[in-house]
Amino acid sequence: MLPTIFTITGEDITAIIGYIGEVFTDVSPLFFVIVGISLGLWILGSIIRAVAHRKED
């Protein structure tokens, strides 16, 4: 085994996995909010374009 500055034990790996899980738990609602706002703006833009196009006819 190569000598390293850091030694990673099973406890460290468990802590890292737990931390990654916490980050994803915190980020997932934000992700859904961003997707929801983007989808809502896209639908609203489509409706506005359809109404504007209808008024031109």
ROPA-193266 format. One record per residue: residue in one letter; chain; x, y, z of N, C-alpha, C in turn. Coordinates in steps of 0.2 Angstrom, whole numbers, m for minus. Layout:
<rs>
R rest kette  n_px  n_py  n_pz ca_px ca_py ca_pz  c_px  c_py  c_pz
R    A     A     X     Y     Z     X     Y     Z     X     Y     Z
...
</rs>
This chain:
<rs>
R rest kette  n_px  n_py  n_pz ca_px ca_py ca_pz  c_px  c_py  c_pz
R    M     A     4    m6     0     0     0     0     4     6     0
R    L     A     2    11    m4     6    17    m4     5    21     2
R    P     A    11    24     4    10    29    10     6    35     8
R    T     A     1    37    12    m3    43    11    m3    47    17
R    I     A    m5    54    16    m5    58    21   m12    57    25
R    F     A   m17    55    21   m24    54    24   m25    46    24
R    T     A   m27    44    30   m29    37    30   m37    37    31
R    I     A   m40    33    26   m48    33    26   m50    27    30
R    T     A   m54    27    35   m56    21    38   m64    20    36
R    G     A   m67    15    39   m74    14    37   m78    19    40
R    E     A   m76    22    46   m80    27    49   m80    33    45
R    D     A   m74    35    42   m74    41    38   m78    40    31
R    I     A   m78    34    28   m83    33    23   m90    33    24
R    T     A   m92    31    30   m99    31    32  m101    39    33
R    A     A   m96    43    36   m98    50    37   m98    53    31
R    I     A   m94    52    26   m94    55    19  m101    53    16
R    I     A  m103    47    16  m109    45    13  m115    49    16
R    G     A  m115    49    23  m120    53    27  m120    60    25
R    Y     A  m114    63    24  m114    70    22  m117    71    15
R    I     A  m115    67    11  m118    68     4  m125    67     4
R    G     A  m128    62     8  m135    61     8  m138    67    11
R    E     A  m135    71    16  m138    77    19  m138    82    14
R    V     A  m133    83    10  m133    88     5  m138    87    m1
R    F     A  m139    81    m3  m144    80    m8  m151    81    m5
R    T     A  m152    79     1  m159    80     5  m160    88     5
R    D     A  m155    92     6  m156    99     7  m157   102     0
R    V     A  m154    99    m5  m154   102   m12  m160   100   m16
R    S     A  m163    94   m15  m168    92   m19  m175    96   m19
R    P     A  m177    99   m13  m183   104   m14  m181   110   m18
R    L     A  m175   112   m18  m173   118   m22  m173   116   m29
R    F     A  m171   110   m31  m171   108   m38  m178   108   m40
R    F     A  m183   105   m36  m190   105   m38  m193   112   m39
R    V     A  m191   116   m35  m193   123   m35  m191   126   m42
R    I     A  m184   125   m43  m181   128   m50  m185   125   m56
R    V     A  m186   119   m56  m189   115   m61  m196   118   m62
R    G     A  m200   119   m56  m207   121   m56  m207   128   m59
R    I     A  m203   132   m57  m203   139   m59  m202   140   m67
R    S     A  m197   136   m69  m195   136   m76  m201   133   m80
R    L     A  m204   128   m78  m210   125   m81  m216   130   m81
R    G     A  m217   133   m76  m222   138   m75  m221   144   m80
R    L     A  m215   146   m80  m214   152   m85  m214   150   m92
R    W     A  m212   144   m94  m213   142  m100  m220   141  m103
R    I     A  m224   138   m98  m232   138  m100  m235   145  m100
R    L     A  m233   149   m96  m236   156   m96  m234   159  m102
R    G     A  m227   159  m104  m225   162  m111  m229   159  m117
R    S     A  m230   152  m117  m234   149  m122  m241   152  m122
R    I     A  m244   153  m117  m251   156  m116  m251   163  m119
R    I     A  m246   167  m117  m245   174  m119  m244   174  m127
R    R     A  m240   170  m129  m239   170  m137  m245   168  m140
R    A     A  m249   163  m138  m255   161  m141  m260   166  m141
R    V     A  m261   170  m136  m266   175  m135  m264   181  m140
R    A     A  m257   183  m140  m255   188  m144  m256   186  m152
R    H     A  m254   180  m153  m255   177  m160  m262   178  m162
R    R     A  m267   176  m158  m274   176  m159  m276   183  m160
R    K     A  m274   188  m157  m276   195  m158  m274   198  m165
R    E     A  m268   195  m167  m266   197  m174  m270   195  m179
R    D     A  m274   190  m179  m278   187  m184  m284   191  m185
</rs>
